[in-house]
Amino acid sequence: MTDTQTTQTSLTTTASAAANGMIVHLTDSAAARLLVLREKEGNPKLMLRVTVLGGGCSGFQYQLDVTDTVNADDVTFEKNGAALVTDDVSLPFINGAEIDFVSDMMKSAFKIRNPNAAAGCGCGKSFSTK
C-alpha cells in the first residue's frame, strides 16, 4: 500500500503520516456528521480541517473549518468515507487526539479529546501542552 494505510478500525491515513507514526482519530459520530454536511452542501469533497494556532486563553487554540481544499503540507485521515485534514505543523499538537461530534440539549459541535493537552479553557477551543 503506497498511497494509504488501513488500520483495523477502517481508518485510513496518508503514507506520510503513517511513516511518522502520527494519527488523529475520527469517531463514527464525527464521520457521520461530516457525511451529512457533504450531502447538505452538495459537495462530496468536503472535509473537516483541524488547525492548531498560537493564542487563546491557554497558549494554543483549535481552529475547525469545513473545506474541500487539500494543501501540499496537509495530512489526511479518513474514516467511513469522511475525511479530516490537518497540516504537518499542527499534527504533532493533535497526534493521538480523537475528534468527535457531540449533540446535547444545549448545542451540537465537534469536540477534540487531545492527549497532548495539559489544560484547557472552558470554551474547549484553547489548550496548553504537556
C-alpha positions in Angstrom: 0.0 0.0 0.0 1.8 3.1 -1.2 -0.9 5.7 -1.0 -2.8 4.8 2.2 -2.5 2.5 5.2 -5.6 1.0 6.7 -6.0 0.2 10.4 -8.4 -2.3 11.8 -11.0 0.4 12.5 -11.3 1.2 8.8 -9.4 4.5 9.3 -7.0 5.4 6.5 -4.3 7.9 6.6 -1.8 9.3 4.1 1.5 7.4 3.8 3.5 10.4 5.2 1.5 10.4 8.4 1.7 6.6 8.8 5.5 6.8 8.2 5.8 9.3 11.0 3.6 7.2 13.3 1.2 10.1 13.9 -2.6 9.7 13.8 -5.7 11.6 14.5 -8.8 9.5 15.3 -12.2 10.4 13.8 -15.1 8.9 15.7 -18.1 7.2 13.9 -20.2 10.2 15.1 -17.9 12.8 13.6 -17.6 10.8 10.4 -21.4 10.6 10.1 -21.8 14.3 10.7 -19.2 15.1 8.0 -21.1 12.9 5.5 -24.3 14.8 6.4 -22.6 18.1 5.8 -21.3 16.9 2.5 -24.8 16.0 1.4 -26.4 19.2 2.8 -23.8 21.3 0.9 -23.9 19.2 -2.2 -20.1 18.8 -2.2 -18.7 15.3 -1.9 -15.2 16.7 -1.3 -15.9 18.4 2.0 -13.6 17.6 4.8 -13.1 18.8 8.4 -9.9 20.8 8.7 -8.3 21.0 12.2 -5.6 23.6 12.6 -3.6 24.5 15.8 -2.8 28.2 16.2 -0.8 30.1 18.8 -3.0 32.1 21.1 -6.2 31.7 23.0 -6.6 31.5 26.8 -4.2 28.7 27.3 -1.4 29.2 24.7 -2.8 27.3 21.7 -6.2 27.2 20.1 -8.0 24.9 17.7 -9.5 26.2 14.5 -12.1 23.9 12.9 -13.3 24.6 9.3 -15.1 22.6 6.7 -13.1 22.7 3.4 -12.7 21.0 0.1 -9.1 22.0 -0.4 -6.0 20.0 0.4 -2.7 21.9 0.6 0.8 20.5 -0.2 1.7 20.2 3.5 -1.6 18.6 4.6 -2.1 15.1 6.1 -5.5 13.5 5.6 -7.2 10.9 7.8 -10.3 9.1 6.6 -13.0 7.0 8.3 -16.2 5.6 6.9 -15.8 7.7 3.8 -15.4 11.0 5.7 -12.1 12.9 5.8 -10.2 15.0 8.3 -7.3 17.1 7.2 -4.6 18.9 9.1 -1.2 20.5 8.3 2.1 19.0 9.2 2.8 21.8 11.7 -0.5 21.2 13.6 -0.2 17.4 13.5 2.3 17.0 16.4 0.0 19.0 18.7 -3.0 16.8 17.9 -1.3 13.5 17.4 -3.4 10.8 19.1 -6.4 13.1 19.5 -9.9 12.0 19.0 -12.3 14.2 17.0 -15.9 13.5 18.0 -19.3 15.1 17.2 -21.5 15.5 20.3 -25.0 16.7 20.5 -27.0 17.6 23.6 -29.9 19.8 24.5 -27.7 22.9 24.5 -25.5 22.5 21.4 -24.0 20.3 18.8 -20.4 20.6 17.9 -17.2 18.8 17.1 -15.2 18.0 20.2 -11.5 17.3 20.5 -10.1 15.0 23.1 -6.3 15.7 23.0 -3.9 13.6 25.0 -1.2 16.3 24.4 -3.3 19.0 26.2 -2.2 19.6 29.8 -5.0 22.1 30.4 -7.8 23.7 28.5 -10.2 26.6 28.9 -14.0 26.4 29.4 -14.7 27.1 25.7 -13.0 23.9 24.6 -11.1 25.6 21.8 -7.9 26.6 23.7 -5.3 24.4 25.4 -1.8 24.2 26.7 0.6 21.4 26.0 2.2 18.9 28.4 
